[in-house]
Amino acid sequence: MHLAHLRCEYAEHPLGIDLPRPRFSWQLQSDRQGARQTAYQIVTESDGETLWDSGKVESDQSHLVEYAGPPLRSAQRIAGRVRVWDENDQPTDWSQAAWFEMGLLDPADWRATWIGSFLVGSARASVPVPYLRKTFRLEKAPVRARLYVTALGLYEAWMNGQRVGDAVLTPGWTDYRIRVRYQTYDVTDLLRPGENVLGAVLGDGWYCGHVEWRDRQLYGDRPKLLAQLVITDADKNETVIVSDSSWKHNFGPLTEADLLNGEHYDARREFPGWDTPGFDDSAWFPVQTFPHPAGLRLVAQNGPLVKVHEHLTPIAMREIREWSGSRYIFDLGQNMTGVVRIRLRGAAGATVRIRYAEMLNPDGTLYTANLRTARATDYYTCKGEGEETWMPRFTFHGFRYVELVGPIEPPTVESVTGLVWHSENPITGDFTCSDPLINQLHRNILWGWKGNTVDVPTDCPQRDERMGWTGDAQVFCRTANFLTQSAAFWAKWLQDLEDAQAEDGSIPPTAPSTNAIRTGDGGPAWADAAVIVPWNTYLAYGDRRILAERYRMMKRFVDSLTANAVDDIRVHPAYVPWGGFGDWLALDGSGKLDGGTPKDLIGTAFYAYSARLLAQIAEALGYAEDSAAYAALSERVRVAFQRRYVTPDGFVSGNTQTSYVLALAFDLLPENAIPTALDWLKRDILQRDTHLSTGFVGTSYLPFVLSRYGLTDLAYALLFQKTWPSWLYAVTQGATTIWERWDGWTHDKGFQDPGMNSFNHYAYGAIGDWLYRVVAGIDTDPRQPGYKHILLHPHPGPGLTHVRAALQSPYGLIVSAWRIENGRFEWDVTIPPNAHATLTLPGSGERHELVAGTYHFSEPYNP
């Protein structure tokens, strides 16, 4: 047995973190059945000396083991090695050394000043992007150099003509009135003795550009830079270069850069060498300096950065000839989020317009009506020097199709490349089966998630509404945690959520909150993300810190529900004018965007559910008194739910699928009412020719309710339904991501209302959770979360003859692969070292307790 995948805070070699007690994780590698850990030892070193030696610790914990050495200091690098003892008390070899490095832990460590340009835009108009530079000399070559940098806005840093780092849209989106993240870069190899240049380009970003459909400048009037370069030579002399009044700036080729509207780059205005020594900056302007904003915290980048992850080549190009010239439309074959890189030839001054769309109109032109006020258009003006290559840097788009228009030489299919941007959440889940449409559905779910993880979990990446909607996050969180390593991503966003929490404890509909939806209360199923997302993340990763750090937020939220409830009814219609978004976009016959399920019913159901989860969270954290109190509250609300919404015969108010789904999913019905509720739900689905009618609230819970209560075949029938509303309808129409609406486009009606018609909206992709947990049968145990104890119980059904799901868990690879063959259910499973599982055969119900290893089970299959 040996050790691999040594990590600190979910990352390999994190540079510039500010957590006082970082945590180590590792995985055991062994083919031996029953391989497990019984003890560990961690030794850390700093500056060549032992910093902390845990000694032999009798424990099987190999995930998120907290550093327990002396307090860490700013810029300190710590190298750690681990060894473990196996089930036979035999030690492994020491692991390879892994390191992490601290950032600037004390505000007093910062000597830099905020700097920026004198030009300021307005509520609707931007100004050219400033380029900033600082020249300095070094007498000796450095042995260590760190750049600590951030912006109010967006930045790219450059050193001696080289780009610093490979992330985009840094420092990302937070509530800039409360906190902004800084990044740390190792720039040792970019410096040299003699003259050096540190440069930066500033974009408006979320800080002062368009964030949604309203005016610019939500947080401030112009972008600003804060940079601190700390250089150490071989004699341990330290040189510190900071952003201050000695810097210069000018305006160059990037004449406009807006997240929603796009960029304009005029290559004729380039100044080659601006970021290198020897450049003449005598005509450049001095920068302006700015005081540090009151109350703003500088925090380290503890989570994933947004990066370029894939390059897509068009599968087709088509020319549309018009009297004014030709349009060239490129099909990338995949709805994606990011930008394009273009290669073209044109005379000096020739400008090409680049537009983006997810779909095409019937006449083959771009469908852009659904972008609303987002211009989503880039412009490039040629310098006329042969083939020119360009990509935007301070905007992003959601698109499959790209249109080039302008007086340029005719392009080819190689002229456009799609650069896929998303947060660096490594893919951990894989699902394949015997049905190609279901496989495409899973692919669409994954691409929908990737496209909506641009630093926050956005609802959509294309229109003027790319915000961190809480309702979408709540329904999709568990699916996300199968698809990708998302713990650090959610940890960052949950801090955003707490930053957005109102004084009375209510949770807004988006985080970071822009107040575009003028309510401090996101309403039922949206605001409940404050409890559901931390809990689901804890289940997937066993990370108690996520619960502990957000416990105050969760308590304040649930307590606010209690304070505002009337007779334990949440958003009581007689007293509360705002009842939330309802079962958003349900096609239940109500004819309303928010569906026909009573909002107070949804509210009270989620009130009971959030209180119950909070009781479990309190128990996990050791708060027994709180646990008992919130469990009692949940039961009290359950009684109120029955009193107001459930008849003695078992009918549920509203008579919608979502009404019954929530009542059943959250255990709100008395036992004698469950058969009636199930019967009504089943009848309603069948009366609609086996179609669901649920919206954002009910859909994710519907298949679980059916499977839980013995209606798995009906859940499969809904999964395989190919006419709308259904998951596969969009797949049959060529979709490559999840649509916002069940009927975003139909043969008889064409496109839905362009005011709300995204074709990359991940919420309905929450069916992925059911594919992994029910169809493949991989689930967590709340008592031993993070797949320490794995629950394996697949539910085969009509339409599938084989399924394979694999998950890279905190302990290693979990596999559940079943097939129906010669009248038998054949099942292969893999349990990673240091984990164990309870396996339940789907036919006989026979249970097996398994240790690490690979197994095969077989039983007769009786569909």
Secondary structure, 3 states (H helix, E strand, C coil): CEEEEEEECCECCCEEECCCCCEEEEEEECCCCCCCEEEEEEEEEECCEEEEECCCECCCCCCCEECCCCCCCCCCEEEEEEEEEECCCCECCCCCCEEEEECCCCHHHCCCCEEECCCCCCCCCCCCCEEEEEEEEECCCEEEEEEEEEEECEEEEEECCEECCCEECCCCCCCCCCEEEEEEEECHHHCCCEEEEEEEEEECHHHHCCCECCCCCCCCCCCEEEEEEEEEECCCCEEEEECCCCCEEEECCEEEEECCCEEEEEHHHCCCCCCCCCCCCCCCEECEEECCCCCCEEEECCCCCEEEEEEECCCEEEEEEECCEEEEEEEEEEEEEEEEEEEECECCCCEEEEEEECEECCCCCEECHHHCCCCCEEEEECCCCCCEEECCCCCCEEEEEEEEECCECCCCHHHEEEEEEEECCCECEEEEECCHHHHHHHHHHHHHHHHCECCCECCCCCCCECCCEHHHHHHHHHHHHHHECCHHHHHHHHHHHHHHCCCCCCCCCECCCCCCCCCCCCCCCCCCHHHHHHHHHHHHHCCHHHHHHHHHHHHHHHHHHHHHCECCECCCCCCCCCCCCCCCCCCCCCCCCCCCCCHHHHHHHHHHHHHHHHHHHHHHHCCHHHHHHHHHHHHHHHHHHHHHHECCCCCECCCCHHHHHHHHHCCCCCHHHHHHHHHHHHHHHHHCCCCCCCCCCCCCCHHHHHHHCCCHHHHHHHHHCCCCCCHHHHHHCCCCCCCCCCCCEECCCEECCHHHCCCCCHHHHHHHHHHHHHHCCEEEECCECCCCEEEECCCCCCCCCEEEEEEEECCEEEEEEEEEECCEEEEEEEECCCCEEEEECCCCCCEEEECCEEEEEEEECCC
